[in-house]
Amino acid sequence: MNGGKLNWWQTRWFVAAMALLAAVPLIWPTVPPLVDLPGHMGRYRVQLDYANQPWLSQWYHFEWQMIGNLGIDLLIEPLAPIFGLELAAKLIVMAIPVLTVTGLLWIAREVQGRIPATALFALPLAYSYPFQFGFVNFALSMALALNLFALWLRMGRLGAVRLRMVLFVPLSCLLWLAHTFGWGVLGVLAFSAELIRQHDIRRAKGARGVKGWIESAFHAGIGCIPLALPMVLMVLWRSGEHVTGQTGDWFNWRWKINWVTMALRDRWMAFDLASVTVLFLVLLKGVRDERVEYSRNLVLSAAFLAVVYILLPRIVFGSAYADMRLAPFVLAIALIALRPRRGLSFRGASTLAIVGLLFFVVRIGATTVSYVMYSNDYDRVLTALDHVPPRARLLTFVGRQYCADVWPSSRLEHVAGLALERKLAYANDQWSMAGGQLLTVRYAPAKRFAHDPSEIVTQRRCRGQWWRPIDTALKLLPRDAFDYVWLVHPPRYDEALTRGMTPIWRSGRDVLYRIDDRRPIIDPTAYEILSKPNPEDDRRPPPARRSTPPDKDDD
């Protein structure tokens, strides 16, 4: 290696360049094409205008609460008046991969002394599947957690432990407010790092064996007490009578394996799976190549996160994909745990860095192309909103081609949220989970079409799912409750069921109907026979391979 001189991939300018590169895919799209984000943007519009637009209270109930899921919701408040809601949301979302990259590289530097060349292979995970899915509060909290963990390590390395104890009390509370998950992960990472630090202290004093580890674990727990205050907030939040949502689907091994293989899922299945394979080959190199080794500090962190991943159920308090969200970060921490041994030449390390950089650039390039394609589809579909008047009662149906997902999502599942955001029109895609979000749906005339997942329609009934076949949805929709019906990528349907509706916009198969005849298609007494209930506590993954269950989201 180069003695005291920094290699090119270890310099500050390089870190800054990688952080900026991480933002490139999000520059072109007006609305970041993340599955759930448009639905969240609809909620942001309600929170901004709820007091000034009284009809919104007829459709939704919005109330500020102290919950561990407020990251972007809070940031939107000061930024939307300055930039406008859409640009403010875009800028915040752009910051998430940037902070993820800086956090990973900063952690690697604090633990390894310098950024190892192998750390570059972890950077594409800034665009992991949970981020693509639009879990934006979660993703923001994880990006912040990585940077806070790096700060925790730095202050420990500099001996500023007392200052750290004071500083991390408010920081941990703010992180919990962004999203509970990020706070929990920070606690796991901080405890693992403290465990190693305490063990090294005791080993230097001659402590050995199990007793030394027990003492180290005790003192590591004491050292992490500054992170514990949000536990009180968590108890207060989740013990309220208003809180709904179950916890379940434990040890679903097939899906746990699938989530790992989907860590970089975006558009092209073969490319995404090949990219994940590259990550595993790099991890295998650390085991088989004597020129590369693992940091015991970060290996322990990755091991702790892996245990949490295994133990987490798929649904926590009604929030789905709990375990899926952690999978990419287990891989990321394991990757930055790798480092060249002292005997590795500069040429060898530089080669690893070049390959890692190329891997990141290729993934960013592919994501950029993918996002441009998604954005073009958004722009085409959203021209329908030019024909929707403000305050319209709009019912949106977004088609799914198959019961099981194909690898690329259309990213339009929550496009109705943009009608709410841009036109203050009713959106039937909002999540309605008391205690999990600030917004709940109260529009009783909509019946079973009031909230998510009523916006999803299929060609036929899907086993184990609550989506309606499109013909059933068109039969059952309460025409007296809505003014317009918006079909986005619809499956084939019986056009006789649109009798009494006037098409006022078309683009390919997409169509916007104005409801002129309010009389129901079928006898209202048949409603309960044809329409299954949509309870919040039945969330089963579909049977098809590599598909994605349509569960609740909590950002």
N, C-alpha and C positions, 0 to 999 in steps of 0.2 A: 504494500500500500504506500501512500505518499507521505508517511510521517505525520508532521503537524499540519500539512497543507490540505485544505478541503478539496475533494474531488468535485467535478462539475455538478453532479446530482445532489450534492450536499450543501450547496450555497443558497443563500436567501433568495437570490434572483430566480433560481430554478424553482424553489417552492412557490414563489409568487406567480411564476409562469404556469405551473401546474394548476394552481388555484384558479387562475383566469381561464385556462383551457377548459376546466371543468364546467364553466358557465356557458361555453359556446353553443351547445345544443338548444339552449333555451332563449337564445337571442332572437331568432326569427319568429317563433309562434307568438301571436298576440295573447293567446291563452295557453299556458303550458299544458300539453296534451297528456295529463295524468288522469287516470280513470275517474277518481272521486272528486278531483279538484273543482270542476264546474258546480257540483252540488254544494260544496263548501262555500263557493263564491256567492251562491244564492243566499246562503245563511248570513254571510257577511253583509249583503245588501239589506237583509231584514234587520240585522242588529244596528246598522247605520241609520235606517229610515223608519224604524218601528214607531218612534215617538211622533214623527211628522206625517206619516201616512196611515191614518186610522183604519183603513180597510184591511191592512195587513193583520191586524189583531183578530179579524174575522176568520182568517185562514190559519194563522200560526200563533203560538204563545212563545214569547221570547223573554227570558229573565236571566239577568246576570247572577251567576252562582260561583262559589269557590270550588272549582273542580280541577282535577289534574289533567286538563285537556284544552288549554286556552292559548297555546303558543301564537298562532297567526291571528286568532280572534282578537288578542290584545294588541298586537302590532298594527293591525289594520286601523285601529282607532285613530292614532296620530298620523299615519301615513296616507290613508285614503283621502283626507281633505287636501293634502299637498299634491299627490300624484294622480288621484282618481283611483277607484277601487281596483280596476283591472291591472293597471300598471303597478300599483302597490303590491298586489298579490303576486304578480310576476317577479318583481324585484326581490321579494322575500323568498320565493321559491328558488330563484337563481342563487340566492345566498346559501341554500342548503348544501348542494354538492361542493361549493367552494369551501364551506366550513368543514365538510366531511374530509376533504383532501387535506386541508391544513391540520386538522385534528390528528389524522392518521400519521402524517409525516412528523408532526411535533412529538407525538408519543414515541415514535421510533427513535427520534433524536434523543429524547430524554432518557430512554432506557438503554439505547445502544451507544450513546456518546456522539454518534454521527448517524446520518440517515443511511441505512444499508441499501445497497443496490436492489435487493429483492423486494424492498418496501414498495417499489413502483408498481408491482403486480397487484397490489391491493387497491390502487386508486380507481379502477373502473367500477368498483363496488359502490362508489358515490351515486351511481345510477342503478342501484339494485332493484329487485322486483318490488319490495315494499314502497320505494319511492315512485316507481312507475305506476303503482296502484293508486297513488295519490293520498297516502297516509301522511299528510303534510305536517301536522302537529307532531306526530311521532318522529318523522324524519328530521324535523328541526330540532327536537329535543335530543335525538341521538347525535346529531352533528355538534350541538352544544356540549353534550356529555363527553364526547371525545376530546374536545378542546379543554374542558374543565379537568378531565383526567390528566391531560398533559400538564396543566397548571399545578395540579395536585402533586404530580411527580417532581416537577421543577422545584416547588417550594420545599418538598421533602429533601431533595438533593442539596438545596442551598441551606438546609437547616432551619428554615423559617416555619417550623412546625406550629408554634404558638400562634403566629399570625395566620397561618392556614386554618387553624381551628376557628378563629374569629371570622375570617373571610368566607368560609364555606357554609356557615349557617345561613346567611341570606342567599348565597348562590344556589345552594341545594333547594331552597324553597322556590326560587324563581324557576329552576329547572323542572321541579315538580309541576309548577303551574303550566309550563310549556307542554309537557306530557309526562304522565307517571312513569312510563317505560324508560325514558331517558334517565330519570332520577334513579330508578332501580338498577339500571346497567352501570351508572356511575358508582353506586354503592358496591356492586360486585367487583368492579375493576379496582376501586380504591382499596377494598379489603384485601384482595389478592396481592396488590403491590405492598401494602403495609405488612402483610404476613411475611413476605420475602424480606422486607427491610428489618422487621423485628427478629426474624430468624438469623439474619446475618449478624445483628448486634449480639444476640445470645451465643451464637457460635464463636464469635470473637472472644467471648468471656468464658468459653469452655463448655457451654451447654450442648448436649448431644442427645440424639434419639427422640423418642416419642415425647418425653417430658419437655424438651426444648420446643417442639412444634406446638404442644398444648399451651405453653406459656406465650409463645409467639402469637397464636390465634387469639388468646385472651387480650393481649396488649394491642393487637391489630384492631379488635373490636372496639376497645377503648378509644383508639385513635380515630375511628370512623364515627364517633358519636356526633361530631358537627354535622354529619349528613342525615341525622336521625329525625330532626324536627318534622319533616313532611310525613312521617308515620302517623303523627297526631292528626294532621290534615286529612290523611287517607282514611283513618278510622271515622272521622266526622263526616267525610263525604260519602263513604260507602255504607254507612249505617243508617242513613236517613230513610224515612218511610217512603219517600218519593222515588227511591232508586229501584230500577228494574234491571232485569238481565241475569241470565244464569251463567254458571261456570261448568264446562263439561267438555267431552270428547278428549279424554286423556289417552296418552300413549298410542296415538294413531300412527303407527310406524310407517305405513305406506306414504302418508302425507308428509311425515317428517323427512323422509328420504326425498320425496318430490320437491319439497321447499328448498332443499340444498341444491338440487340440480337446476332449480329455477332461479337461482340467486341473481343471474344476469338476464333474466327473461325480458325480452322486448318485442321484436317483430319476427326475426328470422330464426326459427327453431334450431336448425343445424349450426348456424353461426353462434348462437347463444350457448348451446350445449358444448360446442367446441371450446368456447371461451372459458366456461367453467372447468372443462377438462384441463386446460392450461393451468388454472389455479391449483388444481390437485396435483398436477405434475410438479409444479414448483414446491408445493408442500412435501411431496415425496422426495424431492431432491434434498431437502433438509434432513431426511432420515437416512438416505442411502449415500449421499455424497459427503465424503470426509472433509471437503473444503468448505462446507456450509454447515452451520449449526443453529440451534434454537436458543433464544434467550430464555432462561428459566423463569424470569419475571413474567414475561408476556405469555409464555407457554402456560403458566399457571392461570393467568387471566383468561386465556382462550379455553382452558379446561373447565374453569368455573362457569364460563358462559355456556359451554357445551352441555354441562350438567343442567343448568337452568333451562336450556332449550329442550332437553329430553324430558324434564319434569313438567314443563309448561303444558297446559291443555290447549286445545285449539281455540276455545272460547273462554274468555275471562270477563265476568260481569256483563255478559251479553255482547261483548266486543270480540269479533272473530279475528282469525289470523294472528292470534297472540304469539304462537310459536314461530310462525312463518317470518315474522318481522325480525326475529333475532338471528336467523340463519346466516344472512350475509355478513353480519358483524362478527360472528364466530370465525368465519373464514378470514375476514379482514384482520382481526387481531392475531390470528395464527400466522398470516402472511408477514405482518410487520415484525413478528417474533424472530423471523429468519435473519441471519447475518453471516457474512463471510468469516471464516476463521482467519487467524493472523497470517497463515501461510499463503493465502490466496493473493495472487499478483494483482497489480493495478489493471493489467490487461484483462484478466479474468473477471474482476469486479466491474470494470467498465463495460465488458461484453454483456454481463447480466443487466446492467443499468440500461444499455441501449435496447436490449430485447424488451425489458419492462416498459421503457418509454414508448417503444413502437406498439406494444400491446395496448397501452393506454390511449395512444393517438388513434389507433385503428378503431377501438371501441367508441371513442368520442366521435370520430368521423361517422361511424355507422349510426350512432344515436342521433347525430345531427340530421342525417338523411332521413331517418325514420320519423323524427319530429316534424320535419318539413312536410313529409307526406301526410302525417296526421293533421297538421295545421291546415293544409290545403283542403282536406275533407271537412274540417271544422268550418272554414270560410265558406265553402259551398253550402253546407247544411244550414248555417246560421243566417243566410240570406232570407230564410223563411220568416225571421223575426221582423223584417221590414214590413210584413203584412199583418203583424200582431199589434193591436193597439195597447197602450198602457192599461194596466189593471185587468187585463183579460183573464178569464178563468180558462186556463189552457191545460188540456190533458195530453200528455206525451206518451207515446208508445215507441220504444226502441227495440228493434228486432234482434234476436240472436239466431244465427244460422243453424246451430246445432244445440242439443241439450248440453253436451260437453263443450267446453271452450276449445276452439282452435288456438294455436300458440299465440298469435297476435290478437290483441283485443282491439275493437273498433275505437276505443277511448271515448265513445259517445254515450255510454250508459247513463250518464248524468248530465246530458246536454240540456235537459229541462231547467237545470239550475241557472243556466245563462239567460234563459227567458225571464226568470225571476230577477236576476242581477241587472239585466239591461232594460227590461220593460216593466218590472214590478208585476209581472204576470204570475198567476198561480203555477207552482211547480209540484208535481206529484212524486218527485224523486227524493224528497227530503227524508232524512232518517228521523225517526220519532222514538227515542229511547229516553224515558225520563231519568234524570240523574247522570246521563252519559253525555248529553249535549245541552247547549243553552236553549235550543229551539225544539219545540214539539209541535205536532200538527193538530189542529182543532177543527178542521173543516168537515163537519159531520155530513153535509149533503153529498160529499164525494164517496161516502160509504167505503167499500174496499179498495177504492182508487185514490185514497188520500195521500199515501206516502210510499216510500221504498219498501218492497221492490215492485210496486204496481206498474212502474214504467217499463218493465222488461216483459216482452212477449216473444213467443216461440211459434213454430209451425204446428207442433203437437205438444201434448202434455208430457212433461219430463218427470220421470220417476224421482221421488225424494226432493222435488223442488216446488217452490210456491209461485213460479212464473205461470201466467195464463197463456194458453194458445190464443193467437190473435183473433180468431173468429169468436171465441168465447168472450174475450175482452170487449170486442166491438158490440156483441150482443148485450153484455151486462152493463156497459158504461151508463151511468146516470146522466142522461142528456140534459136534464133540467139543472144540473149542477155545474155545467161547463158551457163555454161559448165556442171553443175551438178544439180540434183534435189534430195532433201533429204526429205523423207517422215517419219515423226515421229508420232507414234500412229495414223496412218491414218484410217479414216473410210473405209468401203468397196468401192472399185472403179473399174471401167472398165479397166482391164489391157491392153486392146487393145489401150487405150490412151497413153500407154507408148511405143508404137511401135517406133522403132528408138532410144530407150534408152537401155543401157546395165547395168544390176544390178551388182554392184561391191562390195556390202556389204549388208548383211541381218542379222537381229536379231529379231526373231518373225515376226511381221507385219512391223516392221521398215525396210526401204530399202533406199539405196543410189544409184541413177542412174547416169550414165555418158551419156550425150546427144551426140549421134553420128550423128543423122539425124537432121539438122537444119531447115528443111522445116516445116512450121506450119501445124498443124493437120486440121485446118479449114481455110476458106477464110478470110484473114485479114479484109476484109470489114465488116465481121459479128462481129467484135470485140466489137464495141460500142453497138451493140444490146444485146449481151450476158453479157457484163460487165457493171455493174452500176458504176457511179462515186463514189469516196470516199472522199467527202468534209469533211473538218475539223469541220464544224459547225453542223453536224447532229449526235447527240449522244443521242439516246433514250434507256432507260433501257428495257430489254426484259420483256415480259409479265409473264414469269413463276415465281413461288414463290421461294423466297430465291436464286435467281440467281444473277449474277453479270454482269453488262453491260460492253462491251469491249471498254472503253474510252481511251482517251489520258492520258498520265502520264507525270508529270513534276518532277519526283523523290520525 
